[in-house]
């Protein structure tokens, strides 16, 4: 038994060392968050805190930053600029944080800016859009657009897309409202958009007495609100209650689901938004799913931009450490798509002022959800020749705002609903799927001229079609065979994602974009059954396929030409069930190793019998390995199952090596020494095999 006790002691020592290093914490890294955690803007602060803390919790759950736990220090400025200055001074005097995420109101950011600049603290806001927020300080950043672009964009939308000629402006006199009004009016003059009347108020003491007979008498086409959400909700309700039925256009501050909950009527209400989830990519849909699971409600753009702000700060700390000037320089170096940071809302990078080049989406509310308006102005993603630009401008398919060209893009609300998944074959890298596919859209464009880029349909049936009030709808039932890349490194403990990817055959993303039909997909993730696999989840998202080619066009030769297409994706995540693996794979292999272990119980003089067991064990393992390999695709790397076989070969080889050594001692008349070696291997062989096999499983999972 002494050998057994020594082996057990060794195992306990190794376990204690592993436990020590797994629990070891090197220190803490502090990040500040400041925003309206209480007061009239509490909803904004709640979203900021949720987004930031959500990402920090994910980082800490994965070991922090180089073993250091990230700690969030919060302060409440109540969207009050005097209080914002006080909170900024507290961060500066405490000298703890590596960076600050905040504030939310532009006026608060502007008030705090010189303090962060003097203290050398990088600050990044998820929501403040006034131009002056980042001007004059290399320490201030934002992960959204600024009001100069937003005001021009909304004026352009009013005149060129809605084709209205007259507008009433109602604006807050603070930095946010005044900045928006200024840029909107400047662009309106250039477009010959008539400003019928302008009304203003102070959000600290609002007076809405102008709503009444005077406003109702004015002849105009649309009302533009350059206000924050609390005042915006009051104004919309007052306007509708007083009988004003004109369309209303609002900025990013109104582009939140919580804003719609405060309204009595959301008809003819359009808002510019930094982000709308139905048009978001895979990362955005993953964020949305995690957010709903945590908080049991839909996120909006403040939540995801706060999450992104935390991600950007932490990526900087991962790259350069906690030195604040190094963090600032790292953020400034993220100055193009080529070296951007992939965040949940998309690629994030900054210009020389610390502004983020993010586009604006126009949304409308339906059933309390913000969805993309059916016509969007989007920046081109492909290289355009001069004749193409001239033709698009002439045909009113493209507009120019300042130096920026924007395409008029049709939004196609798209959804898929799985009926049945069959014939998943990893060796052939394919599966069959039976599902419904539908489109809803407005305008003279045909989204049904589509193709699957990772498979083909062998059955297509139109099951429903309608056209009412300009809205078109069509639904197909489709059966098809689809291909995919299914990584095998973790087999047989692997999870796989099965995808269906759809694009328009001809139209690039500048003309058409497929977006998730958040209205039609009331319940995502219908469970599917597949033998030996466990269904995890399914989700749908849009992304982009970019092809680098000139297609022989003489205007494009020698240039980095590309064409981008909108891709609609259905993804189904499945995980291999462990029980079939244990029965078919692990138990037989363990039996082979255990039988090989019997050599240590055979007398040293039975050399041939001992060798026979070892050789039979190796041959059995090889045959079993070949049989397993025939069921799997050919890959050029070692997978987890191979590691188990390599471990088994090694263990069986050691039985043969030990047999030779023991036999030599026996022939040299050292029977006691031979038996001692047998006894040591007898008690350590299987525990060692079990420990290494367990470690393989743990590190694979």
VOGU-3710 file (C-alpha; in Angstrom, 3 decimals, decimal comma):
1> xxxxxxxxxx> 0,000/0,000/0,000  2,898/2,518/0,347  2,933/2,983/-3,434  -0,787/3,736/-3,406  -0,371/6,320/-0,626  2,467/8,033/-2,507  0,372/8,177/-5,678  -2,603/9,599/-3,766  -0,375/12,216/-2,101  1,019/13,256/-5,477
11> xxxxxxxxxx> -2,488/13,640/-6,902  -3,577/15,798/-3,922  -0,475/18,023/-4,229  -1,111/18,593/-7,957  -4,789/19,403/-7,270  -3,833/21,881/-4,520  -1,347/23,651/-6,814  -3,982/23,913/-9,591  -6,542/25,254/-7,098  -4,086/27,834/-5,792
21> xxxxxxxxxx> -3,267/29,216/-9,221  -6,891/29,175/-10,360  -7,946/31,237/-7,332  -5,003/33,621/-7,379  -5,907/37,289/-8,004  -3,247/39,815/-8,883  -5,183/43,028/-8,282  -7,964/45,322/-9,440  -8,462/47,737/-12,330  -10,902/50,610/-11,828
31> xxxxxxxxxx> -13,171/52,092/-14,516  -15,542/54,968/-13,829  -19,162/55,278/-14,952  -21,035/58,558/-14,598  -24,541/59,326/-15,815  -28,122/60,018/-14,728  -28,586/57,138/-12,285  -31,462/59,059/-10,668  -33,725/61,939/-11,690  -35,720/62,521/-14,864
41> xxxxxxxxxx> -33,076/60,839/-17,023  -32,835/57,736/-14,833  -33,816/55,456/-17,739  -30,683/56,550/-19,628  -28,499/55,911/-16,597  -30,066/52,504/-16,084  -29,222/51,548/-19,681  -25,685/52,868/-19,324  -25,117/50,877/-16,142  -26,612/47,709/-17,587
51> xxxxxxxxxx> -24,542/47,840/-20,769  -21,242/48,656/-19,042  -21,640/46,242/-16,118  -22,759/43,479/-18,480  -19,469/43,598/-20,390  -17,344/43,985/-17,256  -19,069/40,972/-15,686  -18,239/38,940/-18,803  -14,587/39,975/-18,586  -14,361/39,118/-14,880
61> xxxxxxxxxx> -16,081/35,758/-15,442  -13,245/34,921/-17,843  -10,447/35,822/-15,444  -10,401/39,614/-15,764  -7,537/41,376/-17,522  -4,334/39,348/-16,989  -5,787/38,053/-13,737  -6,849/41,500/-12,526  -10,507/41,996/-11,654  -12,230/44,994/-13,288
71> xxxxxxxxxx> -14,111/47,149/-10,771  -16,779/49,661/-11,838  -17,000/52,882/-9,799  -20,300/54,701/-10,408  -21,345/58,329/-9,897  -24,697/60,038/-10,456  -24,811/63,388/-12,311  -28,639/63,407/-12,775  -28,082/64,940/-16,257  -27,245/68,187/-14,442
81> xxxxxxxxxx> -24,180/69,998/-15,777  -23,177/71,522/-12,419  -23,396/68,115/-10,777  -21,525/66,608/-13,723  -18,634/68,970/-13,069  -18,589/67,966/-9,393  -18,517/64,244/-10,241  -15,724/64,753/-12,755  -13,701/66,601/-10,111  -14,253/63,662/-7,730
91> xxxxxxxxxx> -12,858/61,208/-10,288  -9,861/63,498/-10,806  -9,116/63,963/-7,086  -9,599/60,265/-6,242  -7,095/59,361/-8,980  -8,268/55,738/-9,128  -9,892/55,143/-12,494  -8,038/54,294/-15,700  -10,882/55,762/-17,781  -14,404/57,157/-17,406
101> xxxxxxxxxx> -17,480/56,081/-19,362  -19,946/58,989/-19,484  -21,651/61,384/-19,343  -24,946/61,069/-21,197  -26,137/64,639/-21,832  -23,952/66,765/-24,095  -24,112/69,698/-21,658  -22,718/67,433/-18,916  -19,877/66,218/-21,140  -18,971/69,762/-22,175
111> xxxxxxxxxx> -18,879/70,876/-18,525  -16,693/67,919/-17,491  -14,372/68,003/-20,504  -11,719/70,449/-19,175  -11,502/68,532/-15,878  -10,760/65,223/-17,581  -8,313/66,992/-19,879  -6,384/68,590/-17,010  -6,382/65,352/-14,999  -5,371/63,252/-18,007
121> xxxxxxxxxx> -8,340/60,861/-17,771  -9,701/59,327/-21,003  -13,483/59,688/-21,180  -15,843/58,044/-23,647  -19,555/58,831/-23,934  -22,113/56,402/-25,335  -24,720/59,053/-26,105  -23,630/62,730/-26,120  -23,761/64,054/-29,685  -23,098/67,832/-29,533
131> xxxxxxxxxx> -20,121/68,801/-31,703  -18,356/70,574/-28,805  -18,240/67,415/-26,645  -14,974/66,214/-28,221  -13,575/69,430/-29,708  -10,563/70,899/-27,972  -9,620/67,801/-25,977  -7,822/64,632/-27,143  -9,076/62,930/-23,958  -12,782/62,889/-24,982
141> xxxxxxxxxx> -14,289/60,209/-27,236  -17,746/59,055/-28,260  -19,057/55,815/-29,793  -21,845/57,556/-31,715  -22,186/60,227/-34,404  -22,311/63,978/-33,705  -25,172/66,442/-34,085  -23,656/68,224/-37,060  -24,094/65,097/-39,157  -27,357/64,097/-37,467
151> xxxxxxxxxx> -29,038/67,469/-38,084  -28,001/67,505/-41,736  -29,057/63,884/-42,170  -32,547/64,456/-40,730  -33,047/67,598/-42,831  -32,029/65,672/-45,911  -34,410/62,854/-45,043  -37,252/65,344/-44,575  -36,745/66,942/-47,980  -35,432/64,180/-50,222
161> xxxxxxxxxx> -36,932/60,951/-48,845  -40,195/62,150/-47,268  -40,306/64,898/-49,948  -41,774/67,494/-47,569  -41,361/71,197/-48,330  -42,260/72,811/-44,982  -41,245/71,991/-41,412  -41,877/73,323/-37,900  -38,941/73,022/-35,472  -39,396/72,620/-31,703
171> xxxxxxxxxx> -36,106/72,522/-29,817  -34,585/72,545/-26,359  -32,332/75,555/-25,707  -29,573/73,382/-24,210  -26,432/72,296/-26,097  -28,071/69,221/-27,567  -31,241/70,854/-28,881  -29,542/74,039/-30,090  -26,802/72,123/-31,886  -29,321/69,957/-33,684
181> xxxxxxxxxx> -31,460/72,940/-34,681  -28,411/74,785/-36,052  -27,234/71,950/-38,330  -30,805/71,079/-39,401  -31,551/74,702/-40,399  -28,245/75,083/-42,271  -28,965/72,012/-44,403  -32,640/72,962/-44,816  -31,633/76,291/-46,399  -29,384/74,487/-48,866
191> xxxxxxxxxx> -32,219/72,118/-49,807  -34,892/74,847/-50,045  -36,755/73,244/-47,143  -38,900/76,002/-45,666  -38,809/76,504/-41,866  -42,433/77,440/-41,176  -41,874/78,299/-37,514  -39,361/77,644/-34,725  -40,303/77,175/-31,065  -37,864/76,741/-28,165
201> xxxxxxxxxx> -38,012/76,022/-24,415  -35,790/75,453/-21,373  -35,858/71,848/-20,131  -35,332/73,031/-16,532  -38,606/74,982/-16,717  -40,444/73,931/-19,901  -43,299/76,026/-21,294  -45,331/74,351/-24,040  -48,046/76,998/-24,306  -47,282/77,424/-28,025
211> xxxxxxxxxx> -49,059/74,106/-28,639  -52,639/75,032/-29,363  -54,454/77,180/-31,813  -51,333/78,932/-33,170  -49,483/75,739/-34,120  -52,626/74,107/-35,511  -53,252/77,127/-37,772  -49,817/76,900/-39,359  -49,645/75,165/-42,723  -46,741/72,780/-42,747
221> xxxxxxxxxx> -45,871/69,177/-43,643  -43,925/67,802/-40,675  -42,685/68,706/-37,165  -39,042/68,219/-36,155  -38,364/67,791/-32,408  -34,770/68,548/-31,329  -35,337/67,516/-27,707  -34,493/64,896/-25,085  -36,759/61,915/-24,421  -38,636/63,173/-21,298
231> xxxxxxxxxx> -39,612/66,431/-23,011  -40,149/64,588/-26,301  -42,744/62,269/-24,744  -44,607/65,240/-23,263  -44,566/67,098/-26,568  -45,736/64,155/-28,695  -48,623/63,444/-26,308  -49,594/67,124/-26,161  -49,481/67,457/-29,949  -51,605/64,368/-30,543
241> xxxxxxxxxx> -54,046/65,227/-27,742  -54,528/68,692/-29,222  -55,462/67,177/-32,589  -52,177/67,712/-34,463  -51,887/64,758/-36,880  -48,773/65,877/-38,754  -45,856/63,447/-39,054  -43,258/63,961/-36,318  -39,505/63,481/-36,798  -37,152/63,135/-33,829
251> xxxxxxxxxx> -33,421/62,615/-33,187  -31,527/59,754/-31,526  -32,764/60,698/-28,038  -36,251/59,474/-28,998  -35,032/56,240/-30,569  -35,622/54,045/-27,539  -38,219/51,403/-26,726  -38,762/53,008/-23,304  -39,674/56,265/-25,060  -42,541/54,547/-26,921
261> xxxxxxxxxx> -43,982/53,303/-23,617  -44,610/56,929/-22,564  -46,698/57,706/-25,643  -50,415/57,466/-26,237  -49,992/57,272/-30,014  -46,886/56,321/-32,040  -48,400/56,665/-35,506  -46,478/58,804/-38,009  -43,552/59,086/-35,575  -40,081/58,690/-37,087
271> xxxxxxxxxx> -36,756/58,889/-35,278  -33,104/58,878/-36,220  -31,276/56,208/-34,285  -27,601/55,277/-33,942  -28,623/51,634/-33,980  -31,689/49,507/-34,719  -31,444/45,828/-33,839  -33,275/44,453/-36,860  -30,427/45,657/-39,063  -27,677/44,526/-36,674
281> xxxxxxxxxx> -25,148/41,786/-37,364  -24,378/38,591/-35,483  -22,612/40,344/-32,584  -25,639/42,587/-32,034  -28,045/39,636/-32,009  -25,846/37,766/-29,508  -25,822/40,890/-27,302  -29,611/41,209/-27,575  -30,115/37,586/-26,575  -27,828/37,891/-23,535
291> xxxxxxxxxx> -29,453/41,174/-22,505  -32,985/39,741/-22,648  -31,849/36,715/-20,646  -30,364/38,981/-17,959  -32,990/41,726/-17,762  -36,156/40,212/-19,307  -36,679/43,151/-21,657  -35,517/44,401/-25,040  -32,321/46,499/-25,188  -32,006/49,706/-27,182
301> xxxxxxxxxx> -29,131/51,673/-28,635  -28,041/53,215/-25,299  -27,609/49,724/-23,833  -25,513/48,405/-26,712  -23,457/51,604/-27,117  -22,671/51,555/-23,372  -21,608/47,926/-23,749  -19,428/48,982/-26,700  -17,885/51,858/-24,719  -16,850/49,398/-22,009
311> xxxxxxxxxx> -15,470/47,031/-24,629  -13,396/49,788/-26,258  -11,917/50,875/-22,904  -11,087/47,309/-21,882  -9,548/46,508/-25,265  -7,292/49,518/-24,762  -6,295/48,343/-21,268  -5,607/44,835/-22,585  -3,328/46,303/-25,249  -1,387/48,970/-23,313
321> xxxxxxxxxx> -2,160/48,525/-19,610  -3,665/51,037/-17,188  -1,508/54,053/-18,072  -4,096/56,707/-18,950  -2,083/58,492/-21,612  -1,318/55,157/-23,295  -5,055/54,352/-23,293  -5,816/57,726/-24,894  -3,130/57,180/-27,559  -4,422/53,668/-28,258
331> xxxxxxxxxx> -7,960/54,979/-28,856  -6,673/57,722/-31,154  -4,727/55,084/-33,101  -7,981/53,249/-33,886  -8,548/55,636/-36,791  -9,766/53,516/-39,714  -11,724/50,398/-40,622  -8,427/48,540/-41,047  -7,517/48,881/-37,345  -10,980/49,297/-35,849
341> xxxxxxxxxx> -12,402/47,415/-32,863  -15,189/44,939/-33,590  -17,862/45,845/-31,040  -21,418/44,564/-30,628  -22,897/47,319/-32,822  -20,243/46,969/-35,535  -16,790/48,353/-36,270  -15,727/51,211/-33,978  -12,963/53,673/-34,787  -12,338/57,390/-34,228
351> xxxxxxxxxx> -11,330/60,462/-36,206  -8,800/63,041/-35,019  -11,470/64,669/-32,807  -12,408/61,434/-31,038  -15,697/61,199/-32,966  -16,918/57,807/-34,137  -17,877/57,259/-37,762  -21,273/55,646/-37,207  -24,178/55,857/-39,608  -27,759/56,835/-38,740
361> xxxxxxxxxx> -30,782/54,629/-39,286  -34,306/55,975/-39,512  -36,814/54,043/-37,460  -40,519/53,926/-36,761  -42,441/52,429/-33,852  -44,813/49,546/-34,238  -46,304/47,631/-31,302  -43,784/49,311/-29,007  -40,766/48,134/-31,026  -38,413/50,354/-32,990
371> xxxxxxxxxx> -37,982/48,943/-36,489  -36,146/50,206/-39,552  -38,112/52,485/-41,870  -38,521/50,898/-45,311  -36,181/53,435/-46,945  -32,732/54,145/-45,494  -29,858/56,425/-46,454  -26,709/54,297/-46,246  -23,070/54,990/-47,002  -21,705/52,971/-49,962
381> xxxxxxxxxx> -19,720/49,870/-49,042  -18,390/49,321/-52,573  -16,039/51,327/-54,768  -18,040/53,468/-57,200  -16,895/54,777/-60,551  -17,567/58,393/-61,529  -20,204/57,362/-64,133  -21,953/55,218/-61,503  -22,060/58,127/-59,045  -23,392/60,518/-61,684
391> xxxxxxxxxx> -26,022/57,996/-62,802  -27,142/57,237/-59,229  -27,460/60,965/-58,429  -29,402/61,564/-61,632  -31,763/58,647/-60,988  -32,325/59,819/-57,368  -30,849/56,564/-56,023  -28,068/58,442/-54,262  -27,828/61,734/-52,361  -24,927/63,876/-51,213
401> xxxxxxxxxx> -24,723/65,407/-47,731  -21,634/67,607/-47,566  -18,823/65,374/-48,801  -20,706/62,181/-47,947  -22,559/60,135/-50,564  -25,596/58,182/-49,352  -27,573/55,529/-51,218  -31,341/55,209/-50,994  -31,615/51,639/-49,728  -34,767/49,499/-49,636
411> xxxxxxxxxx> -35,305/47,595/-46,378  -36,757/44,092/-46,712  -38,187/42,662/-43,482  -37,208/38,988/-43,554  -37,833/35,946/-41,401  -37,358/32,179/-41,331  -39,214/29,545/-39,318  -37,788/26,016/-39,072  -40,076/23,038/-39,695  -37,568/20,170/-39,633
421> xxxxxxxxxx> -33,806/19,593/-39,686  -32,591/16,267/-41,104  -29,560/14,344/-42,388  -26,849/16,268/-40,579  -23,662/14,645/-41,883  -20,388/16,009/-40,540  -18,355/13,816/-42,876  -20,079/15,386/-45,891  -20,364/18,798/-44,135  -24,037/19,087/-45,046
431> xxxxxxxxxx> -27,591/19,006/-43,690  -31,167/19,222/-44,982  -33,578/21,874/-43,741  -37,324/22,316/-44,218  -38,436/25,879/-43,342  -40,644/28,873/-44,106  -39,116/32,043/-45,566  -41,002/35,322/-45,858  -40,456/38,923/-46,996  -42,378/42,169/-46,289
441> xxxxxxxxxx> -41,513/45,354/-48,133  -42,683/48,516/-49,825  -41,672/49,952/-53,176  -40,928/48,729/-56,673  -38,203/46,236/-55,903  -38,167/42,437/-56,007  -36,488/40,776/-52,996  -37,615/37,287/-54,093  -34,858/37,009/-56,710  -32,608/35,435/-54,094
451> xxxxxxxxxx> -30,084/32,623/-53,881  -28,530/30,551/-51,108  -24,779/31,033/-51,004  -24,111/27,890/-48,961  -26,554/25,467/-50,538  -29,517/24,979/-52,841  -33,246/24,376/-52,603  -34,757/21,205/-54,075  -38,324/22,241/-53,206  -39,850/25,759/-53,266
461> xxxxxxxxxx> -43,568/26,448/-52,819  -45,294/29,826/-52,509  -47,750/29,435/-49,606  -49,080/32,987/-49,209  -48,966/36,396/-50,905  -50,693/39,732/-50,270  -50,578/43,431/-51,198  -52,360/46,096/-49,149  -51,749/49,842/-48,666  -48,431/49,620/-50,475
471> xxxxxxxxxx> -47,161/46,783/-48,259  -46,199/43,595/-50,057  -45,889/40,193/-48,369  -44,862/36,782/-49,672  -44,104/33,508/-47,890  -42,401/30,365/-49,247  -41,951/26,855/-47,936  -38,458/25,675/-48,828  -36,610/22,375/-48,536  -32,914/22,446/-49,278
481> xxxxxxxxxx> -29,498/20,952/-48,743  -26,952/23,261/-47,151  -23,228/23,064/-46,543  -21,079/24,436/-43,782  -17,729/24,335/-42,054  -17,956/22,221/-38,921  -14,739/22,443/-36,860  -13,752/19,123/-35,329  -11,011/20,171/-32,889  -13,189/19,451/-29,832
491> xxxxxxxxxx> -14,823/16,255/-31,130  -16,518/14,449/-29,406  -17,297/17,360/-27,047  -18,053/19,760/-29,875  -20,822/22,244/-30,542  -21,731/23,153/-34,100  -23,538/26,002/-35,824  -25,654/25,153/-38,855  -26,294/28,138/-41,106  -28,543/29,103/-43,984
501> xxxxxxxxxx> -27,234/32,165/-45,852  -29,313/34,081/-48,389  -28,498/36,983/-50,724  -30,094/38,771/-53,654  -28,801/37,497/-56,976  -28,184/40,930/-58,484  -28,765/43,880/-56,163  -25,900/45,038/-53,895  -26,395/46,289/-50,349  -26,622/49,886/-51,580
511> xxxxxxxxxx> -29,970/49,024/-53,184  -31,405/46,373/-50,872  -30,815/45,178/-47,322  -32,471/42,169/-45,684  -33,252/42,861/-41,997  -34,668/40,717/-39,205  -38,468/40,965/-39,061  -38,712/41,593/-35,316  -42,482/41,984/-35,661  -43,015/38,726/-37,532
521> xxxxxxxxxx> -40,607/36,653/-35,448  -42,517/36,792/-32,194  -40,737/33,770/-30,751  -37,273/32,977/-32,040  -35,535/29,691/-31,581  -38,129/26,977/-32,252  -36,531/23,771/-30,992  -35,525/21,115/-33,502  -34,749/17,471/-32,888  -31,642/15,810/-34,294
531> xxxxxxxxxx> -30,282/12,404/-33,325  -27,346/12,395/-30,845  -27,435/16,205/-30,624  -28,919/18,677/-28,168  -30,581/21,836/-29,536  -29,116/24,971/-27,912  -30,645/27,944/-29,725  -31,386/29,490/-33,097  -31,146/33,130/-34,123  -31,322/35,288/-37,228
541> xxxxxxxxxx> -29,182/38,236/-38,265  -27,948/40,280/-41,214  -24,375/40,738/-42,325  -22,414/41,670/-45,441  -20,672/39,647/-48,146  -17,924/41,627/-49,847  -16,439/40,407/-53,120  -13,121/41,928/-54,192  -13,271/42,170/-57,971  -13,189/44,698/-60,801
551> xxxxxxxxxx> -15,252/42,441/-63,121  -13,019/43,786/-65,918  -14,540/47,285/-65,638  -11,989/49,728/-67,189  -12,877/52,354/-64,542  -11,924/49,915/-61,774  -8,752/48,357/-63,151  -5,835/48,893/-60,769  -8,156/49,960/-57,943  -9,321/48,100/-54,841
561> xxxxxxxxxx> -12,790/47,488/-56,236  -15,440/45,491/-54,408  -19,142/44,744/-54,450  -21,050/44,123/-51,191  -24,303/42,218/-50,761  -26,734/42,036/-47,874  -26,743/38,533/-46,394  -29,598/37,153/-44,301  -28,603/34,391/-41,892  -30,378/31,693/-39,937
571> xxxxxxxxxx> -28,083/30,009/-37,411  -28,910/26,869/-35,390  -26,556/25,948/-32,548  -26,413/22,312/-31,432  -24,226/20,401/-28,959  -23,232/16,749/-29,171  -24,926/14,660/-26,462  -22,377/13,020/-24,088  -24,139/9,699/-23,387  -23,851/8,209/-26,916
581> xxxxxxxxxx> -20,184/9,225/-26,884  -19,590/7,442/-23,554  -21,219/4,269/-24,848  -19,714/4,220/-28,336  -16,274/5,690/-27,700  -14,985/6,208/-24,174  -16,095/2,951/-22,522  -14,523/0,649/-25,177  -11,263/2,602/-25,066  -11,168/2,499/-21,260
591> xxxxxxxxxx> -11,758/-1,275/-21,369  -8,746/-1,692/-23,676  -6,546/0,351/-21,308  -7,844/-1,470/-18,212  -7,136/-4,862/-19,803  -3,612/-3,659/-20,604  -3,263/-2,722/-16,938  -3,650/-6,440/-16,034  -0,028/-7,104/-17,053  1,048/-5,678/-13,691
601> xxxxxxxxxx> -0,743/-8,560/-11,950  1,039/-11,284/-13,978  4,235/-12,825/-12,641  7,437/-11,365/-14,159  8,447/-14,715/-15,604  5,364/-14,737/-17,892  7,074/-12,473/-20,445  5,187/-13,720/-23,522  1,777/-13,484/-21,824  2,459/-9,938/-20,641
611> xxxxxxxxxx> 3,711/-8,829/-24,061  0,721/-10,476/-25,723  -1,700/-8,413/-23,644  0,149/-5,176/-24,476  0,428/-5,889/-28,198  -3,223/-6,943/-28,358  -4,159/-3,707/-26,570  -2,257/-1,547/-29,079  -3,731/-3,410/-32,063  -7,244/-3,104/-30,601
621> xxxxxxxxxx> -6,782/0,639/-30,027  -5,469/1,104/-33,581  -8,405/-0,791/-35,068  -10,837/1,197/-32,947  -9,111/4,465/-34,010  -9,415/3,564/-37,705  -13,092/2,682/-37,269  -13,770/6,016/-35,564  -11,871/7,917/-38,271  -14,017/6,433/-41,047
631> xxxxxxxxxx> -17,092/8,187/-39,610  -15,419/11,624/-39,550  -14,369/14,124/-42,219  -10,726/14,278/-43,228  -9,068/17,169/-41,374  -5,505/18,400/-41,232  -5,277/18,848/-37,476  -5,364/16,815/-34,275  -8,814/16,563/-32,708  -9,680/15,747/-29,099
641> xxxxxxxxxx> -10,553/12,140/-29,872  -7,064/11,709/-31,367  -5,565/12,955/-28,117  -7,437/10,229/-26,226  -6,063/7,600/-28,590  -2,546/9,034/-28,295  -2,910/8,866/-24,505  -4,091/5,247/-24,783  -1,202/4,299/-27,092  1,225/5,896/-24,638
651> xxxxxxxxxx> -0,250/4,074/-21,645  -0,211/0,688/-23,410  3,339/1,326/-24,638  4,388/1,875/-21,042  2,966/-1,548/-20,133  5,275/-3,097/-22,741  8,244/-0,987/-21,639  7,605/-1,892/-17,995  7,323/-5,589/-18,983  10,765/-5,494/-20,628
661> xxxxxxxxxx> 12,329/-3,752/-17,590  10,726/-6,155/-15,097  11,762/-9,154/-17,198  15,404/-8,011/-17,164  15,344/-7,649/-13,361  13,741/-11,090/-13,048  16,426/-12,678/-15,238  19,073/-10,934/-13,097  17,608/-12,675/-10,022  16,183/-9,381/-8,652
671> xxxxxxxxxx> 12,614/-10,622/-8,166  11,888/-8,266/-5,240  12,845/-5,237/-7,314  10,756/-6,512/-10,242  7,703/-6,973/-8,037  8,237/-3,510/-6,489  8,127/-1,939/-9,955  5,007/-3,951/-10,802  3,355/-2,768/-7,591  4,193/0,894/-8,263
681> xxxxxxxxxx> 2,725/0,727/-11,784  -0,255/-1,237/-10,510  -1,311/1,656/-8,209  -0,314/4,653/-10,387  -1,180/3,468/-13,913  -4,980/3,900/-13,827  -5,022/7,050/-11,622  -2,554/8,691/-14,014  -4,691/7,678/-17,017  -7,857/9,012/-15,347
691> xxxxxxxxxx> -6,229/12,335/-14,346  -4,806/13,024/-17,832  -8,087/12,000/-19,500  -10,028/14,286/-17,115  -7,668/17,186/-17,889  -8,210/16,631/-21,615  -11,968/16,823/-21,083  -11,740/19,905/-18,820  -9,502/21,864/-21,204  -11,660/20,848/-24,181
701> x> -14,858/22,015/-22,495
//
